[in-house]
Amino acid sequence: MVRRYMPLNALRAFEASARHLSFTKAAIELRVTQAAVSHQVKSLEAQLNAALFTRLPRGLMLTSEGEALLPVLQGSFDRIAVALERFEGGGGREVLTVGAVGTFAVGWLLPRLAAFHARHAFVDLRLSTNNNRVDIAAEGLDYAIRFGQGAWHGIDALPLLEAPLSVLCTHEIAGRLGKPKDVLAHRLLRSYRSDEWPQWFAAAGVKAGPALPESVVFDSSLAMMEAALQGFGIALAPPLMFARHLDTGALRQPFPVTVTTGRYWLTRLQSRGDTAAMAAFRNWLLDEIGVEKPAPE
């Protein structure tokens, strides 16, 4: 394939003109004359041997060739802009993509992100949340913070926090709960794991029977807790992740009984090589949690 090298100024002149459908407006944006923009576009058309615009009495109209070229250039210019942003402030920045189960992201990570950025300003963190179902490879993640037992095929998993579950509800509902078995008289809010409530009842010494009272299933703990905050029912969730709501009195934990069904893990593909940003995030995370760092390989 023969490589053709096109002048950047001509490509930028075409892209701006195509967005505005006007040489005049493109010239204002690029801070050059209208004649210069027109000349650059004509030069590009000559090199491509194709007309990119149809010149109209009032403005421009893209030809089919112009319509095909425009999105390619816009995508390329966007990628260049992202790459250049990493060098802002006089130093190179490194992108780090992290996926986190929503409960952990909102309840633990977000309140501490300012501290992470203060220590590691070179890291350009991209954070996405999920409902604990994530495909690290397909989503292009460096790390995924998830809840479970730590066994995922092809995945390295570093233990983070245990997060025992307990009954959480509004102050009004808590006032009607004298003992654990009173929970059975209320609507139960739960995740897609149907074994959590039976485990809590067993730990609390409550004979709940095989059929639980009315319950509503959520695919997100954040949505479940929003329902609990609105008094829709009683949730089973980790008090550690909702400490702010407990501190303000928006939620109450009426009983000390807890049950552990898993913990949070920092996971990554076994085939993924380490980067400076990954090491910085991992070490900061473990420092904040107070976990001993793994020995370097």
Secondary structure, 3 states (H helix, E strand, C coil): CCCCCCCHHHHHHHHHHHHHCCHHHHHHHHCCCHHHHHHHHHHHHHHHCCCCEEEECCEEEECHHHHHHHHHHHHHHHHHHHHHHCCHHHCCCEEEEEEEEHHHHHHHHHHHHHHHHHHCCCEEEEEEEECCCCCHHHHCCCEEEEEECCCCCCEEEEEEEECCEEEEECHHHHCCCCCHHHHHHCCEEECCCCCHHHHHHHHCCCCCCCCCCCEEECCCHHHHHHHHHCCCCEEEECHHHHHHHHHHCCCECCCCCCECCCEEEEEEECCCCCCHHHHHHHHHHHHHHCCCCCCCC
